[in-house]
Amino acid sequence: MTVLRRTAALGVSTALLAGGAMALAPTVSAASSRTCTYNLTDFTATVDGDGVNYRTGPSTRYTAKGRLYDGDRLRIYCGKGNWYYSSLAKRSAGGLAKGTVGWVRSDMLYQLAG
């Protein structure tokens, strides 16, 4: 079931990119992240997995700020490749504060809704 959810999240990401989901101007939150290559407006997502690294940049080369757990909710601002720049909608199960910004891989999310 998890593979199906991750495949669905990847499919949504691909559809958004192919469908021209780019915005002309980045949101205020996205503007602080200079590495974004596309913007997403008003999207939320739910984490699918336990111990998912919430990183300082869009690759495994960046350090983890902390961990996200199944059901943690994020607001997605923009992305680069298969990574999303986001903020926590509420305190995470791992103890990260509401509003903490970071990067998460798209295949670690199972719900992306606008």
C-alpha positions in Angstrom: 0.0 0.0 0.0 2.8 2.4 0.8 4.4 1.9 -2.6 1.0 2.7 -4.2 0.7 5.9 -2.2 4.3 7.0 -3.1 3.7 6.2 -6.7 0.5 8.3 -6.6 2.5 11.2 -5.0 5.1 11.0 -7.7 2.4 10.9 -10.4 0.8 14.1 -9.0 4.2 15.8 -8.9 4.9 14.8 -12.5 1.5 16.0 -13.6 1.9 19.3 -11.8 5.2 19.9 -13.6 4.0 18.8 -17.0 0.8 20.8 -16.5 2.6 24.1 -16.0 2.0 24.5 -12.3 4.7 27.1 -12.2 3.8 30.5 -10.8 5.2 33.7 -12.2 6.3 35.0 -8.8 7.3 32.9 -5.7 5.5 33.1 -2.5 7.1 35.0 0.4 8.1 31.7 2.0 9.4 30.2 -1.2 11.4 33.3 -2.0 13.7 32.6 1.0 14.7 29.4 -0.7 16.9 30.3 -3.7 17.2 26.7 -4.9 13.6 26.2 -6.0 13.0 25.7 -9.7 9.2 25.6 -9.6 6.5 27.0 -7.3 3.4 25.3 -6.0 0.6 27.5 -4.6 -1.6 26.4 -1.6 -0.7 22.8 -1.5 -0.6 20.6 1.6 0.8 17.2 2.0 0.9 14.3 4.6 4.0 12.4 5.4 4.0 8.7 4.6 6.6 7.0 6.8 8.4 7.1 10.1 11.7 8.8 10.6 11.7 10.8 7.3 14.5 13.3 7.3 13.5 16.9 7.1 16.5 18.5 5.4 18.1 22.0 5.0 18.3 21.6 1.2 17.0 19.5 -1.7 19.3 16.4 -1.5 20.6 13.8 0.9 23.9 15.8 1.0 22.1 18.4 3.2 21.9 17.9 7.0 18.6 16.9 8.6 16.8 19.4 10.8 14.9 16.5 12.4 12.6 13.7 11.5 9.0 13.6 10.3 6.5 10.8 11.0 3.5 9.3 9.5 0.6 11.8 9.4 2.7 14.9 9.9 1.2 17.7 7.7 3.2 20.1 5.6 2.4 23.2 3.5 4.3 22.9 0.2 5.7 26.1 -1.4 8.0 25.1 -4.2 10.3 22.3 -5.4 13.4 21.3 -7.1 13.4 17.9 -8.9 11.6 15.5 -6.6 12.2 17.6 -3.5 9.6 19.9 -1.9 10.3 23.0 0.2 7.7 23.2 2.9 6.8 24.3 6.4 5.1 22.3 9.2 1.4 22.9 9.6 1.6 22.0 13.3 4.2 20.6 15.7 5.6 17.4 14.2 5.4 14.0 16.0 9.3 14.2 16.1 9.1 17.5 18.1 9.8 20.1 15.3 8.0 23.3 15.9 5.0 24.5 13.8 6.3 26.6 10.9 9.7 25.0 10.7 10.8 25.1 7.1 12.7 22.4 5.3 13.0 20.0 2.4 11.4 16.6 2.0 11.5 14.1 -0.9 8.2 13.8 -2.8 8.1 10.0 -2.5 7.9 10.4 1.3 4.4 12.0 1.0 1.2 10.2 0.2 -1.2 13.1 -0.1 -0.8 16.3 -2.0 -3.9 18.5 -2.2 -4.6 22.0 -3.3 
